[in-house]
Amino acid sequence: MKIAFVTPWYGAGIPGGMESETRRTAAHLKSAGFQVEILTTCIRDFYANWDRNYYRPGLSIENGLSVRRFPVKATDRRSFQWANWRLEQRQRISEPEERDFVEEMLKCPQLFDHIADHCQQTFYFFIPYLFATTIIGAQICPQRSAIIPCLHEEGYAYLDTLKEVFAHSRALILHSQAELAQVEKLFGSNEQQLRRVIGEGVDTDFEADADRFRTKYGLSGPFMLVVGRRDRGKNTPLLLHYWKRYVHENATDVKTVLIGPGEVSLDEELDNSVVNLAYVSAQDKYDAYAAATFLCQPSVNESFSLVIMESWLTKTPVLVNGRCAVTREHCRRSNGGLYFTTYPEFSAAVDYLFAEKSTRRKMGEKGRQYVLANYQWPAVIEKYGQLIGEMTDAG
């Protein structure tokens, strides 16, 4: 039985947590002996025009994996953008608007025809929940479909269409107990469905050199590190607002280092306290974790957060947004970090993390133990294998 990961875009150089998880999970399943294929569109990435074909359609082999791309067709961007804007504002939309949102998001009929034509020979793993590749694709062969939703609290999660999609899929693969709780809150319980909290595999064999990072980028003092996409959805504006206030109130020379894709607008008052590195190599990123005083993950839209796990592997503690149930759960279970929900809590936590070296070390060590105990690849792939076995037994 073939396993196909269905995702809106795919490529070795595409940044993003979902994109990285797809590549790495598929590769590890293939290494474990499973027959794995990627089904995707010809769209370049999240930031590209979603009705423009960047890649050539057809089958290719990329880093040892079979990747089958299908062309997209032109869409009504105005209808999609209107519905999308309202969902971003957490507004309810009508049934016709919801239909426009899904149908005009991206159109890839050849992909859906391929899924229908190969139902009897394939188990489909759709990631993430939000895109038409999942919303439409998972309804074609629901008993052979598993969704890796990457779900979090946001307006999109309340689409009525999702109730049908989630209800009839054979399996749901969750990253945390908090994500499972969110699924049950939105879609209720379903004893006939396979719901498994598997988490995500984390590469643990990298090396990190703090001195190398500091020397390369001219950093000598303590700094807070932020890694990931820089935009409103990841709470970058809120973090920069908090950091500007913190620096102003404390007259301090500590810095924030930003790493990741996306444009960010820095106030002149932040010029001396923010180091904006944008894209760096994977090795530089690992070295940055080791060099940082602590990592801050301000996003509330997380279903796992790989950057937290990578930071903990270098024994660097984390500070997360307490409004994100998933990252708060990680901190509570590991004792590897703190969380904030208001500026006074943020300020107090930052003060504490900069000042308490001994406690930072203990928190970082506990975080590393947590990752090694729960998210190493062999254990994660074993859980995938067990789920695939259950899906096979169910026919």
One Martini backbone bead per residue (centre of mass of N, CA, C, O) as a GRO file, in nm:
protein
  395
    1MET     BB    1   0.093   0.038   0.025
    2LYS     BB    2   0.062   0.361  -0.044
    3ILE     BB    3   0.205   0.679   0.049
    4ALA     BB    4   0.045   1.008   0.052
    5PHE     BB    5   0.139   1.337   0.047
    6VAL     BB    6  -0.076   1.622   0.085
    7THR     BB    7   0.020   1.941  -0.053
    8PRO     BB    8   0.030   2.267  -0.173
    9TRP     BB    9   0.352   2.251  -0.129
   10TYR     BB   10   0.698   2.179  -0.253
   11GLY     BB   11   1.037   2.198  -0.105
   12ALA     BB   12   1.358   2.223   0.010
   13GLY     BB   13   1.352   2.565   0.037
   14ILE     BB   14   1.096   2.577   0.209
   15PRO     BB   15   0.960   2.747   0.448
   16GLY     BB   16   0.832   2.593   0.737
   17GLY     BB   17   0.677   2.373   0.941
   18MET     BB   18   0.502   2.206   0.748
   19GLU     BB   19   0.713   2.167   0.526
   20SER     BB   20   0.923   2.023   0.703
   21GLU     BB   21   0.749   1.789   0.805
   22THR     BB   22   0.692   1.660   0.535
   23ARG     BB   23   0.977   1.598   0.443
   24ARG     BB   24   1.077   1.436   0.697
   25THR     BB   25   0.856   1.223   0.727
   26ALA     BB   26   0.877   1.098   0.447
   27ALA     BB   27   1.178   1.020   0.463
   28HIS     BB   28   1.154   0.832   0.718
   29LEU     BB   29   0.949   0.635   0.600
   30LYS     BB   30   1.124   0.543   0.366
   31SER     BB   31   1.362   0.440   0.546
   32ALA     BB   32   1.149   0.227   0.687
   33GLY     BB   33   0.998   0.100   0.400
   34PHE     BB   34   0.809   0.290   0.271
   35GLN     BB   35   0.579   0.392   0.026
   36VAL     BB   36   0.652   0.720  -0.101
   37GLU     BB   37   0.455   1.020  -0.179
   38ILE     BB   38   0.417   1.334  -0.346
   39LEU     BB   39   0.136   1.558  -0.349
   40THR     BB   40   0.111   1.849  -0.565
   41THR     BB   41   0.170   2.151  -0.677
   42CYS     BB   42   0.306   2.434  -0.880
   43ILE     BB   43   0.353   2.594  -0.645
   44ARG     BB   44   0.599   2.743  -0.479
   45ASP     BB   45   0.454   2.904  -0.223
   46PHE     BB   46   0.299   3.089   0.014
   47TYR     BB   47   0.406   3.377  -0.126
   48ALA     BB   48   0.271   3.312  -0.378
   49ASN     BB   49   0.090   3.268  -0.651
   50TRP     BB   50  -0.196   3.044  -0.650
   51ASP     BB   51  -0.233   3.076  -0.995
   52ARG     BB   52   0.078   2.992  -1.033
   53ASN     BB   53   0.317   2.821  -1.225
   54TYR     BB   54   0.643   2.716  -1.135
   55TYR     BB   55   0.631   2.427  -1.178
   56ARG     BB   56   0.653   2.141  -1.334
   57PRO     BB   57   0.470   1.901  -1.433
   58GLY     BB   58   0.501   1.596  -1.261
   59LEU     BB   59   0.760   1.367  -1.224
   60SER     BB   60   0.994   1.352  -0.947
   61ILE     BB   61   1.322   1.344  -0.791
   62GLU     BB   62   1.361   1.439  -0.438
   63ASN     BB   63   1.567   1.331  -0.222
   64GLY     BB   64   1.437   1.029  -0.295
   65LEU     BB   65   1.155   1.147  -0.374
   66SER     BB   66   0.839   1.131  -0.490
   67VAL     BB   67   0.716   1.395  -0.710
   68ARG     BB   68   0.379   1.512  -0.775
   69ARG     BB   69   0.272   1.753  -1.008
   70PHE     BB   70   0.005   2.002  -1.036
   71PRO     BB   71  -0.185   2.217  -1.198
   72VAL     BB   72  -0.306   2.540  -1.191
   73LYS     BB   73  -0.578   2.760  -1.189
   74ALA     BB   74  -0.765   3.009  -1.223
   75THR     BB   75  -0.897   3.263  -1.004
   76ASP     BB   76  -1.109   3.436  -0.773
   77ARG     BB   77  -0.956   3.660  -0.577
   78ARG     BB   78  -1.179   3.841  -0.460
   79SER     BB   79  -1.350   3.627  -0.321
   80PHE     BB   80  -1.129   3.509  -0.145
   81GLN     BB   81  -1.024   3.771  -0.001
   82TRP     BB   82  -1.285   3.844   0.139
   83ALA     BB   83  -1.316   3.588   0.307
   84ASN     BB   84  -1.034   3.591   0.435
   85TRP     BB   85  -1.055   3.857   0.586
   86ARG     BB   86  -1.290   3.775   0.771
   87LEU     BB   87  -1.143   3.535   0.904
   88GLU     BB   88  -0.910   3.699   1.024
   89GLN     BB   89  -1.143   3.862   1.200
   90ARG     BB   90  -1.343   3.641   1.309
   91GLN     BB   91  -1.571   3.604   1.103
   92ARG     BB   92  -1.859   3.525   0.979
   93ILE     BB   93  -1.970   3.325   0.705
   94SER     BB   94  -2.123   3.233   0.441
   95GLU     BB   95  -2.183   2.977   0.239
   96PRO     BB   96  -2.089   3.111  -0.028
   97GLU     BB   97  -1.823   3.224   0.094
   98GLU     BB   98  -1.709   2.950   0.173
   99ARG     BB   99  -1.703   2.835  -0.112
  100ASP     BB  100  -1.512   3.050  -0.227
  101PHE     BB  101  -1.275   3.000  -0.042
  102VAL     BB  102  -1.219   2.710  -0.143
  103GLU     BB  103  -1.248   2.730  -0.466
  104GLU     BB  104  -1.056   3.015  -0.483
  105MET     BB  105  -0.783   2.946  -0.367
  106LEU     BB  106  -0.740   2.663  -0.535
  107LYS     BB  107  -0.690   2.499  -0.859
  108CYS     BB  108  -0.663   2.118  -0.885
  109PRO     BB  109  -0.807   1.878  -1.060
  110GLN     BB  110  -0.579   1.665  -1.120
  111LEU     BB  111  -0.526   1.590  -0.830
  112PHE     BB  112  -0.815   1.482  -0.762
  113ASP     BB  113  -0.820   1.268  -0.983
  114HIS     BB  114  -0.580   1.105  -0.879
  115ILE     BB  115  -0.698   1.023  -0.611
  116ALA     BB  116  -0.945   0.870  -0.727
  117ASP     BB  117  -0.769   0.665  -0.911
  118HIS     BB  118  -0.587   0.561  -0.622
  119CYS     BB  119  -0.748   0.454  -0.369
  120GLN     BB  120  -0.679   0.133  -0.359
  121GLN     BB  121  -0.338   0.200  -0.327
  122THR     BB  122  -0.392   0.440  -0.102
  123PHE     BB  123  -0.266   0.652   0.150
  124TYR     BB  124  -0.374   0.966   0.283
  125PHE     BB  125  -0.180   1.264   0.376
  126PHE     BB  126  -0.303   1.559   0.511
  127ILE     BB  127  -0.127   1.884   0.475
  128PRO     BB  128  -0.304   2.090   0.606
  129TYR     BB  129  -0.633   2.186   0.678
  130LEU     BB  130  -0.681   2.476   0.524
  131PHE     BB  131  -0.661   2.364   0.241
  132ALA     BB  132  -0.793   2.246  -0.054
  133THR     BB  133  -0.626   1.984  -0.059
  134THR     BB  134  -0.791   1.891   0.197
  135ILE     BB  135  -1.092   1.973   0.185
  136ILE     BB  136  -1.126   1.814  -0.087
  137GLY     BB  137  -0.937   1.559  -0.083
  138ALA     BB  138  -1.052   1.412   0.188
  139GLN     BB  139  -1.345   1.351   0.036
  140ILE     BB  140  -1.279   1.122  -0.172
  141CYS     BB  141  -1.115   0.908   0.049
  142PRO     BB  142  -1.185   0.891   0.369
  143GLN     BB  143  -1.094   0.584   0.451
  144ARG     BB  144  -0.785   0.677   0.325
  145SER     BB  145  -0.771   0.922   0.536
  146ALA     BB  146  -0.533   1.155   0.674
  147ILE     BB  147  -0.502   1.416   0.915
  148ILE     BB  148  -0.267   1.693   0.949
  149PRO     BB  149  -0.374   1.988   1.071
  150CYS     BB  150  -0.239   2.209   1.240
  151LEU     BB  151  -0.411   2.312   1.484
  152HIS     BB  152  -0.575   2.625   1.577
  153GLU     BB  153  -0.674   2.922   1.707
  154GLU     BB  154  -0.907   3.024   1.454
  155GLY     BB  155  -1.128   3.123   1.216
  156TYR     BB  156  -1.093   2.877   1.017
  157ALA     BB  157  -1.181   2.644   1.226
  158TYR     BB  158  -1.511   2.738   1.183
  159LEU     BB  159  -1.576   2.593   0.942
  160ASP     BB  160  -1.833   2.401   0.830
  161THR     BB  161  -1.681   2.214   0.629
  162LEU     BB  162  -1.494   2.071   0.845
  163LYS     BB  163  -1.696   1.878   0.973
  164GLU     BB  164  -1.696   1.679   0.737
  165VAL     BB  165  -1.397   1.625   0.703
  166PHE     BB  166  -1.337   1.525   0.998
  167ALA     BB  167  -1.562   1.306   1.036
  168HIS     BB  168  -1.467   1.105   0.772
  169SER     BB  169  -1.196   1.060   0.845
  170ARG     BB  170  -1.004   0.801   0.954
  171ALA     BB  171  -0.769   1.012   1.051
  172LEU     BB  172  -0.584   1.174   1.320
  173ILE     BB  173  -0.289   1.383   1.351
  174LEU     BB  174  -0.129   1.484   1.641
  175HIS     BB  175   0.095   1.697   1.845
  176SER     BB  176  -0.112   1.727   2.094
  177GLN     BB  177  -0.330   1.755   2.352
  178ALA     BB  178  -0.424   2.040   2.276
  179GLU     BB  179  -0.512   1.968   1.987
  180LEU     BB  180  -0.717   1.752   2.067
  181ALA     BB  181  -0.898   1.945   2.230
  182GLN     BB  182  -0.968   2.123   1.987
  183VAL     BB  183  -1.107   1.908   1.820
  184GLU     BB  184  -1.330   1.839   2.034
  185LYS     BB  185  -1.448   2.122   2.048
  186LEU     BB  186  -1.522   2.148   1.734
  187PHE     BB  187  -1.600   1.808   1.659
  188GLY     BB  188  -1.587   1.617   1.869
  189SER     BB  189  -1.643   1.300   1.914
  190ASN     BB  190  -1.492   0.976   1.765
  191GLU     BB  191  -1.485   0.635   1.788
  192GLN     BB  192  -1.432   0.565   1.469
  193GLN     BB  193  -1.178   0.731   1.500
  194LEU     BB  194  -0.841   0.791   1.443
  195ARG     BB  195  -0.672   0.929   1.729
  196ARG     BB  196  -0.334   1.063   1.726
  197VAL     BB  197  -0.062   1.137   1.938
  198ILE     BB  198   0.259   1.197   1.786
  199GLY     BB  199   0.374   1.443   1.669
  200GLU     BB  200   0.723   1.531   1.603
  201GLY     BB  201   1.003   1.507   1.447
  202VAL     BB  202   1.352   1.542   1.563
  203ASP     BB  203   1.654   1.662   1.504
  204THR     BB  204   1.950   1.552   1.716
  205ASP     BB  205   2.250   1.561   1.539
  206PHE     BB  206   2.335   1.840   1.586
  207GLU     BB  207   2.557   2.115   1.587
  208ALA     BB  208   2.668   2.378   1.825
  209ASP     BB  209   2.815   2.726   1.810
  210ALA     BB  210   2.824   3.007   1.988
  211ASP     BB  211   3.092   3.153   1.913
  212ARG     BB  212   3.053   3.151   1.608
  213PHE     BB  213   2.806   3.337   1.604
  214ARG     BB  214   2.920   3.583   1.754
  215THR     BB  215   3.152   3.636   1.559
  216LYS     BB  216   2.998   3.662   1.286
  217TYR     BB  217   2.778   3.894   1.428
  218GLY     BB  218   2.891   4.074   1.667
  219LEU     BB  219   2.826   3.924   1.953
  220SER     BB  220   2.855   3.975   2.324
  221GLY     BB  221   2.585   3.976   2.448
  222PRO     BB  222   2.284   3.943   2.546
  223PHE     BB  223   2.000   3.749   2.393
  224MET     BB  224   1.708   3.740   2.211
  225LEU     BB  225   1.540   3.485   2.029
  226VAL     BB  226   1.390   3.480   1.690
  227VAL     BB  227   1.217   3.212   1.513
  228GLY     BB  228   1.062   3.284   1.205
  229ARG     BB  229   0.796   3.405   1.082
  230ARG     BB  230   0.732   3.750   0.984
  231ASP     BB  231   0.414   3.823   1.127
  232ARG     BB  232   0.101   3.858   1.246
  233GLY     BB  233   0.045   3.547   1.285
  234LYS     BB  234   0.328   3.545   1.477
  235ASN     BB  235   0.344   3.821   1.652
  236THR     BB  236   0.565   4.036   1.577
  237PRO     BB  237   0.445   4.316   1.647
  238LEU     BB  238   0.406   4.259   1.949
  239LEU     BB  239   0.696   4.199   2.022
  240LEU     BB  240   0.816   4.473   1.932
  241HIS     BB  241   0.648   4.639   2.124
  242TYR     BB  242   0.752   4.511   2.384
  243TRP     BB  243   1.056   4.559   2.333
  244LYS     BB  244   1.051   4.866   2.319
  245ARG     BB  245   0.946   4.904   2.607
  246TYR     BB  246   1.163   4.751   2.758
  247VAL     BB  247   1.410   4.919   2.670
  248HIS     BB  248   1.302   5.194   2.767
  249GLU     BB  249   1.255   5.117   3.078
  250ASN     BB  250   1.571   4.979   3.113
  251ALA     BB  251   1.819   5.086   2.970
  252THR     BB  252   1.930   4.862   2.768
  253ASP     BB  253   2.176   4.646   2.573
  254VAL     BB  254   2.006   4.439   2.491
  255LYS     BB  255   1.900   4.187   2.253
  256THR     BB  256   1.740   4.114   1.937
  257VAL     BB  257   1.711   3.821   1.731
  258LEU     BB  258   1.623   3.784   1.387
  259ILE     BB  259   1.485   3.484   1.227
  260GLY     BB  260   1.350   3.487   0.900
  261PRO     BB  261   1.086   3.521   0.710
  262GLY     BB  262   0.991   3.821   0.610
  263GLU     BB  263   0.870   4.124   0.672
  264VAL     BB  264   1.012   4.402   0.872
  265SER     BB  265   0.925   4.676   1.082
  266LEU     BB  266   1.149   4.919   1.213
  267ASP     BB  267   1.200   5.115   1.453
  268GLU     BB  268   1.434   5.348   1.530
  269GLU     BB  269   1.445   5.260   1.840
  270LEU     BB  270   1.550   4.953   1.740
  271ASP     BB  271   1.832   4.962   1.602
  272ASN     BB  272   2.011   4.883   1.878
  273SER     BB  273   1.812   4.611   1.968
  274VAL     BB  274   1.801   4.492   1.665
  275VAL     BB  275   1.876   4.189   1.484
  276ASN     BB  276   1.839   4.151   1.131
  277LEU     BB  277   1.885   3.836   0.950
  278ALA     BB  278   1.678   3.657   0.840
  279TYR     BB  279   1.852   3.471   0.644
  280VAL     BB  280   1.994   3.152   0.729
  281SER     BB  281   2.156   2.898   0.799
  282ALA     BB  282   2.122   2.612   0.967
  283GLN     BB  283   2.383   2.644   1.132
  284ASP     BB  284   2.328   2.930   1.234
  285LYS     BB  285   2.073   2.858   1.384
  286TYR     BB  286   2.198   2.659   1.585
  287ASP     BB  287   2.405   2.862   1.698
  288ALA     BB  288   2.192   3.064   1.802
  289TYR     BB  289   2.069   2.894   2.019
  290ALA     BB  290   2.335   2.858   2.187
  291ALA     BB  291   2.383   3.180   2.223
  292ALA     BB  292   2.134   3.229   2.358
  293THR     BB  293   1.958   3.304   2.636
  294PHE     BB  294   1.677   3.299   2.473
  295LEU     BB  295   1.370   3.193   2.346
  296CYS     BB  296   1.110   3.344   2.146
  297GLN     BB  297   0.749   3.250   2.124
  298PRO     BB  298   0.471   3.456   2.028
  299SER     BB  299   0.285   3.259   1.914
  300VAL     BB  300  -0.061   3.122   1.880
  301ASN     BB  301  -0.005   2.955   1.592
  302GLU     BB  302   0.037   2.643   1.725
  303SER     BB  303   0.100   2.272   1.706
  304PHE     BB  304   0.428   2.268   1.806
  305SER     BB  305   0.727   2.388   1.754
  306LEU     BB  306   1.040   2.341   1.648
  307VAL     BB  307   1.210   2.573   1.773
  308ILE     BB  308   1.184   2.480   2.061
  309MET     BB  309   1.325   2.206   2.032
  310GLU     BB  310   1.595   2.315   1.922
  311SER     BB  311   1.663   2.488   2.163
  312TRP     BB  312   1.664   2.259   2.377
  313LEU     BB  313   1.899   2.092   2.245
  314THR     BB  314   2.096   2.349   2.343
  315LYS     BB  315   1.994   2.443   2.636
  316THR     BB  316   1.763   2.656   2.566
  317PRO     BB  317   1.536   2.846   2.676
  318VAL     BB  318   1.186   2.956   2.696
  319LEU     BB  319   0.944   3.196   2.556
  320VAL     BB  320   0.588   3.210   2.567
  321ASN     BB  321   0.263   3.220   2.469
  322GLY     BB  322  -0.009   3.169   2.685
  323ARG     BB  323  -0.232   3.160   2.438
  324CYS     BB  324  -0.080   2.893   2.369
  325ALA     BB  325  -0.152   2.574   2.439
  326VAL     BB  326   0.092   2.419   2.324
  327THR     BB  327   0.342   2.576   2.437
  328ARG     BB  328   0.245   2.567   2.726
  329GLU     BB  329   0.253   2.262   2.753
  330HIS     BB  330   0.552   2.221   2.705
  331CYS     BB  331   0.647   2.387   2.951
  332ARG     BB  332   0.499   2.226   3.171
  333ARG     BB  333   0.614   1.937   3.104
  334SER     BB  334   0.934   2.033   3.110
  335ASN     BB  335   1.045   2.299   3.252
  336GLY     BB  336   1.176   2.489   2.989
  337GLY     BB  337   0.971   2.741   3.054
  338LEU     BB  338   0.798   3.038   2.985
  339TYR     BB  339   0.503   3.259   3.022
  340PHE     BB  340   0.283   3.498   2.850
  341THR     BB  341  -0.003   3.761   2.828
  342THR     BB  342   0.154   4.024   2.911
  343TYR     BB  343   0.366   4.272   2.954
  344PRO     BB  344   0.443   4.233   3.254
  345GLU     BB  345   0.511   3.930   3.209
  346PHE     BB  346   0.726   3.970   3.000
  347SER     BB  347   0.919   4.151   3.162
  348ALA     BB  348   0.963   3.954   3.401
  349ALA     BB  349   1.071   3.715   3.233
  350VAL     BB  350   1.312   3.858   3.105
  351ASP     BB  351   1.454   3.936   3.360
  352TYR     BB  352   1.490   3.647   3.468
  353LEU     BB  353   1.646   3.522   3.225
  354PHE     BB  354   1.887   3.721   3.232
  355ALA     BB  355   1.966   3.671   3.550
  356GLU     BB  356   1.924   3.336   3.568
  357LYS     BB  357   2.160   3.117   3.498
  358SER     BB  358   2.101   2.856   3.657
  359THR     BB  359   1.803   2.827   3.569
  360ARG     BB  360   1.849   2.820   3.268
  361ARG     BB  361   2.011   2.560   3.265
  362LYS     BB  362   1.789   2.377   3.384
  363MET     BB  363   1.573   2.434   3.169
  364GLY     BB  364   1.737   2.339   2.924
  365GLU     BB  365   1.778   2.047   3.021
  366LYS     BB  366   1.475   1.974   3.042
  367GLY     BB  367   1.410   2.026   2.747
  368ARG     BB  368   1.596   1.812   2.627
  369GLN     BB  369   1.469   1.568   2.769
  370TYR     BB  370   1.190   1.601   2.641
  371VAL     BB  371   1.267   1.558   2.346
  372LEU     BB  372   1.412   1.279   2.375
  373ALA     BB  373   1.149   1.135   2.501
  374ASN     BB  374   0.928   1.225   2.245
  375TYR     BB  375   1.090   1.327   1.936
  376GLN     BB  376   1.217   1.097   1.809
  377TRP     BB  377   1.207   0.932   1.516
  378PRO     BB  378   1.163   0.632   1.589
  379ALA     BB  379   0.904   0.682   1.761
  380VAL     BB  380   0.734   0.828   1.547
  381ILE     BB  381   0.743   0.607   1.322
  382GLU     BB  382   0.615   0.386   1.492
  383LYS     BB  383   0.340   0.530   1.517
  384TYR     BB  384   0.281   0.540   1.219
  385GLY     BB  385   0.288   0.233   1.173
  386GLN     BB  386   0.049   0.169   1.359
  387LEU     BB  387  -0.160   0.336   1.206
  388ILE     BB  388  -0.133   0.199   0.931
  389GLY     BB  389  -0.220  -0.075   1.040
  390GLU     BB  390  -0.507   0.014   1.125
  391MET     BB  391  -0.596   0.104   0.841
  392THR     BB  392  -0.557  -0.171   0.709
  393ASP     BB  393  -0.751  -0.339   0.891
  394ALA     BB  394  -1.002  -0.150   0.799
  395GLY     BB  395  -0.964  -0.123   0.469
   0.00000   0.00000   0.00000
